[in-house]
């Protein structure tokens, strides 16, 4: 059976952790930062994790973990 292709756009946005969770960078930290509070900007720096509902769809795009 041939190798499956990894979706390259998904591979650039998500990383698989050692425990198997999918990690991603949070949105809303690129521009218009003056209207956001320091607390909100600080919390957006932390990584986000993909929920169980979306994880199944992403595993199709990332067959080898990426």
CORKATA-V875234 format. One record per helix or strand of 3 or more residues. SS is the DSSP state (helix for helix, strand for strand). FROM is the first residue (numbers start at 1). TO is the last residue. If there is no record, write none. Layout:
BEGIN
{{SS | FROM | TO} {SS | FROM | TO}}
END
This chain:
BEGIN
{{helix | 8 | 13} {strand | 14 | 16} {strand | 22 | 24} {helix | 38 | 44} {helix | 52 | 61}}
END
